[in-house]
Amino acid sequence: MEKRVSTIVESPCVRNCCLNEADICVGCFRTLEEITRWSVVDNEAKIQILTQVAVRRSQARHRPDVGGHGADK
């Protein structure tokens, strides 16, 4: 019998919770909805969220006015 190993997709939370005007956390770059759903969605959905997080993080680095770590430069 084959054993299934469940991989845990870690939360991108960095404990810097503060929402910008678009309700996106400037710490982890998740939307408020994504943050509240995280504990109940499956790994596939978490991976989709993390894909969007990567896009938002990249955009924030290029546009500090959107929020994120470059916002206070």
ZAMARGU-4260 file (C-alpha; in steps of 0.2 Angstrom, whole numbers, plus 5000, padded with zeros to 4 digits):
<rodrens>
0) 5000/5000/5000 | 5007/5017/4995 | 5008/5030/5009 | 5003/5048/5005 | 5014/5061/5013
5) 5005/5078/5016 | 5016/5093/5012 | 5012/5108/5022 | 5012/5124/5012 | 5019/5137/5024
10) 5010/5154/5027 | 5020/5169/5020 | 5016/5179/5035 | 5030/5189/5042 | 5021/5196/5057
15) 5021/5213/5049 | 5002/5214/5048 | 4996/5231/5041 | 4984/5233/5026 | 4987/5246/5013
20) 4973/5256/5004 | 4969/5241/4993 | 4968/5229/5008 | 4984/5220/5004 | 4996/5216/5018
25) 5012/5226/5017 | 5021/5212/5026 | 5016/5196/5016 | 5007/5204/5001 | 4991/5194/5003
30) 4974/5201/5002 | 4963/5202/5017 | 4952/5188/5009 | 4967/5177/5006 | 4973/5180/5024
35) 4956/5175/5031 | 4954/5160/5020 | 4972/5153/5022 | 4968/5141/5036 | 4953/5133/5027
40) 4960/5131/5009 | 4969/5116/5002 | 4987/5116/4997 | 4983/5119/4978 | 4974/5135/4983
45) 4988/5140/4994 | 5000/5138/4980 | 4989/5149/4969 | 4989/5162/4983 | 5008/5162/4984
50) 5009/5164/4965 | 4999/5180/4967 | 5009/5185/4982 | 5025/5184/4971 | 5017/5195/4958
55) 5012/5208/4971 | 5029/5208/4979 | 5038/5211/4963 | 5026/5225/4958 | 5029/5233/4975
60) 5047/5233/4972 | 5045/5242/4956 | 5032/5254/4962 | 5035/5259/4980 | 5019/5269/4980
65) 5009/5253/4980 | 5014/5248/4998 | 5026/5235/5004 | 5044/5237/5010 | 5049/5250/4998
70) 5035/5262/5003 | 5044/5271/5016 | 5059/5276/5006
</rodrens>
